[in-house]
Amino acid sequence: MLSKGDDYPLHQTPEPMAVSGDNRNFYDRYFFNGYSADGSIFFAAALGVYPQLDIMDAAFCISIDGKQHNLRASKRMGSERLDLTVGPITIEILEPLQELRLIVTENDSPITADIRFSARHTPIEEPRFIRRDGPRLFMDYTRLTQNGGWSGSITVDGKGIALSSETHRGTRDRSWGIRPVGAPDSQPPPAGAMPQFWWLWTPLNFESHTCFFHSNDDGEGVAWNRRGVVDNIDGARDEFEADSFDLSYHAGTRRVKQIDLPAVDGMLSITPRTGEATRTFYMSGLGYMHPVWGHGMDHGPLETAYDVIDLGNVPDNDMLYIHIQALCDTVLTNGGARHDGIGIVEQLFVGPHESSGLTGILDPSA
């Protein structure tokens, strides 16, 4: 089962590159987001490779003028993991860990794009995520995360949008390993507890710094994976643990209102623009928790789809819209200096989180 990947010195086992262990849920994934400082546009893209399922899928979404446009594509990849084109969507690695190109060619949607991500710092390796559902492995993966600037252009309904790396910033990540993909398990582990997943991820851009903080917590609010980083672009990188932090929700929702936490020699204050509908990006556009376009689903040899979310009319507590990225304003005090920035707060809160007052599966905060 040879493929183009076998001509690169990347093998980790005696098997050809087309083989990726024994777990059907192995995946290899790219994610990108970008935004203007005023929030007038927010775009995101993803491409996933599922070697055991022999499927590759991709999506490109942009929020503009009160609408989130979602373009999705899927193909059977014939074991060629290095052909990063799925229908109209292509990723090119121009310089590994530094510069990538994202292309969306003419298609049945009103969206095209030719844009480049240029990193602002070396990537951060997040701690390995390992979690079990009873006796069964639920996830085991690694992710690198990197902030950067965007250049190039996006077209929506014939309107061109020019991007500049100085005014349009964002984040990209790469993750690989095991997590649920494709069709649901035909025999899941016996249900012995309420579904629970509490995920907070905050990549932030400042003029001379970048910051990251993430936390995966259990139902009591105890972290099982957490890390914080303050990166001085021209200098040192410092890690922080943030054993505890202050978080509040908008009343009657599961949307974060404010986060305050200690960060190295100072504090980090994060204020999502969650109250503004057009500043909220719905991750279902990229396939997350989507009933039809979930990651790794088989749509045949090649299929594309397009739809639009009316950002002024979204049921926030619906499972399809519970996973979001919210544009945010942030302040870092570090060594006595103040730095103002912008970034995103990704949040997926399903089930209880005792320390912050969440109960039930999707019950809103008080």
Secondary structure, 3 states (H helix, E strand, C coil): CCCHHHHCCCCCCCCCCCCCCCCCCEEEEEEEEEEECCCCEEEEEEEEEECCCCEEEEEEEEEECCEEEEEEEEEECCCCCCCCEECCEEEEEEECCCEEEEEECCCCCCEEEEEEEEECCCCEECCCEEEEECCEEEEEEEEEEEEEEEEEEEEECCEEEEECCCCEEEEEEEEEEECCCCCCCCCCCCCCCCCCEEEEECCEEECCEEEEEEEEECCCCCEEEEEEEEEECCCCEEEECCCCCEEEECCCCCCEEEEEEECCCEEEEEEECCCCHHHEEEHHHHCCCCCCCCCCCCCCCEEEEEEEEECCCCCCCCHHHCCEEEEEEEEEEECCEEEEEEEEEEEEEECCEHHHCECCCCCCCC
